[in-house]
Amino acid sequence: MTWQDIHRQVASALAFHHIENASFEAELLIRSALNITRAQFYAENNNITNEIPQSLLSMLERRIKGEPFAYISNQREFFGLSFYVDNRVLIPRPETELLVETTLELIKSKYPAQLPVTVDVGTGSGAIAISLASKLPNHRIYATDISPDALEVARINCSRHQVCSRVTLLEGNLLEPLPEPVDIVVANLPYIPRSTYKSLGPEILNFEPPGALNGGENGLFYIFEILEQSRTRLRPGASLLLEIGEEQSTEVMERAHSVFPRAGISSLRDLADKKRAILIENPQIPFDLTIN
Ligand SMILES: C[S@@+](CC[C@H](N)C(=O)[O-])C[C@H]1O[C@@H](n2cnc3c(N)ncnc32)[C@H](O)[C@@H]1O
């Protein structure tokens, strides 16, 4: 059999089980199972084997059962870096790169001479904190998560990207484990409303950790809670950058305005022109302190 013969068989098995983009997924599975590059996959068309290798068959079986490819291959690209992932963490999504890009711009424009204290809240695989650390060689970054399992994965990724000495992993609720006030809070917290969560597709529902996605009744439980916690944990001139669902910007901006009436509050759009993040700048003095 050649690669192409194997590819044809794997793709038709995937298509038969209603996996979308079956041809592309088949290529990914083959390359991952047999550890070959794209170039090898396309170039070598000799007879390579008499039967489909067992490693590929077991990956195929998992994929047919709906497990995301990222968990099967234990790998996901984010911000040009390769992250180890398994079902202890959310698979990093491309839209979250908006948070990394915006944080880098903020640091460049607001802190040209100093090193801000930054925290990635709900770090999961460590995707945001490690991407920032990889672009900011002198910076130290806190990364918190309530899930010790997720922090184990973040630790693997810190080692992989050699940033263990600069990314401090802290277990706890949102900003509570921080040992000091911070300049920049960046967070992709769970924000899916409970009823929407229950209707998500099986690839998400059956495999990704519920605690990474379900944001409670209206989806905003953690986002509102981090705004409250920020009242006492920010340095002067701080910024908060929060990923949100595309329908949530008005509600989050209103709440942010009531917690931080003096702040500059704006929504940020992703490449599909959807409002996917809220930026809160200079929260300064919280409202309840200004009236004392
Ligand atoms: C949407 S995932 C984001 C993961 C990662 N930052 C990313 O963008 O790929 C949300 C993360 O927040 C964590 N989390 C949920 N509740 C939390 C809380 N109260 N305090 C800290 N982290 C929390 C979850 O364990 C999960 O890792």
The ligand as a Gaussian input file, in Angstrom:
#p B3LYP/6-31G(d) Opt

LIG

0 1
 C      -12.086000      28.850000      28.329000
 S      -10.818000      27.981000      29.212000
 C       -9.415000      28.946000      28.672000
 C       -8.118000      28.214000      28.693000
 C       -6.970000      28.995000      28.046000
 N       -6.771000      30.278000      28.689000
 C       -7.259000      29.206000      26.574000
 O       -7.585000      30.353000      26.200000
 O       -7.139000      28.267000      25.796000
 C      -11.146000      28.584000      30.842000
 C      -10.167000      28.147000      31.922000
 O      -10.564000      28.811000      33.132000
 C      -10.423000      27.922000      34.210000
 N      -11.320000      28.358000      35.294000
 C      -12.639000      28.124000      35.453000
 N      -13.089000      28.708000      36.574000
 C      -12.023000      29.333000      37.138000
 C      -11.858000      30.104000      38.332000
 N      -12.887000      30.358000      39.147000
 N      -10.630000      30.575000      38.611000
 C       -9.575000      30.322000      37.772000
 N       -9.693000      29.594000      36.650000
 C      -10.895000      29.113000      36.330000
 C      -10.760000      26.555000      33.637000
 O      -10.226000      25.520000      34.429000
 C      -10.139000      26.661000      32.241000
 O       -8.822000      26.190000      32.247000

